[in-house]
Amino acid sequence: MFSKKVVNVGNIKIGGENPLVIQSMTNTDTKDVLSTVNQINNLSNAGAQIVRLSVRDLEDIEPLKKIIKNVKIPLIADIHFNYKVAIESIKAGISKIRINPGNIDKKDKIKEIVKYAKEYKVPIRVGSNSGSISKKFLNISPEKALAESALEQVKLLEKFEFEDIFISAKSSDAIQTFKAYKYIKEKVDYPLHIGITEAGIYEDSLILSSAGIGALLLNDIGDTIRISITGDPIKEVISANKLLTLLGLKKGIRVISCPTCARTEINIEELVKKVKKLTNNIQTNKNINIAVMGCIVNGPGEAKHSDIAIAGSRQTAAIYQKGKFYKNVKKDELENELINLLNNYKWE
Ligand code: SF4
């Protein structure tokens, strides 16, 4: 979305004017083909457009071929140490590889990987994270070290005349990560894979990743995102979808609700839960705002910018549609009225 250069991963274009792409990573054993295929399909159904999986050794290659055949989305092979695993993954039909050149001992071996990547038109993600910074950068600031470590890998690929590159520079420190990507963005124009690494369990990662990734996106930095969460990767995809929708960077339904106060005239929390339950599985190619407001102080104002809005008042609740007053309903009729309205709404 924000880099000028566009790089294809299978049938997905990343960078340029293309929408941001959500990705995640399997945590099944790659040798367990059935579990891995099931997890990839579940991630895809939840909204992941690309999924990465670890390919640890040459014994993973046969299972990898079967996995590629049985899923519909492009896959990324995550490879460390053995350059032959990268080459065999490319030959097996992988759509992208992620390597850390620092983990592969000789430059000739990188050159060999690049040769196959060119031949099979497979892009390569390189990059750093705070645990893999090149020793020569240890006496500069952590964010610069993170960025320079990634850029050093980019220069190596460029030396071999390879430019289908993605870059990442992740740390578990959101501010450091932000500064590192900003630095990289000023120097080169390859699509950026963004995220906060080792962001922790669900609740912690949601806050840290939203802050870090959010800051990057609001500064036009980032083309594909992964929210890293310890545990079930489905949560990564749902969270990434939610973040992009709430930031208005992806079409979808956003439910706005007031924080409640002494003026609140209707049970906002219950109502919002019902609205979310009724709209959770709706797919739409529009940006739709539904506002649930406790009183008429901010209700009518918020309604102006919403597709559907509700504002409580002493006796009744006011319903608005497309910014205009629609009708007043008695509070005990509000829920049914709302269900009716949502069930008949043209989401497409
Ligand atoms: S909209 Fe009304 S009820 Fe809700 S927080 Fe504002 S003043 Fe309070």
Boltz pocket constraint, residues with backbone or C-beta under 6 A from the ligand:
constraints:
  - pocket:
      binder: B
      contacts: [[A, 258], [A, 259], [A, 260], [A, 261], [A, 262], [A, 263], [A, 264], [A, 265], [A, 293], [A, 294], [A, 295], [A, 296], [A, 297], [A, 298], [A, 299]]
      max_distance: 6.0
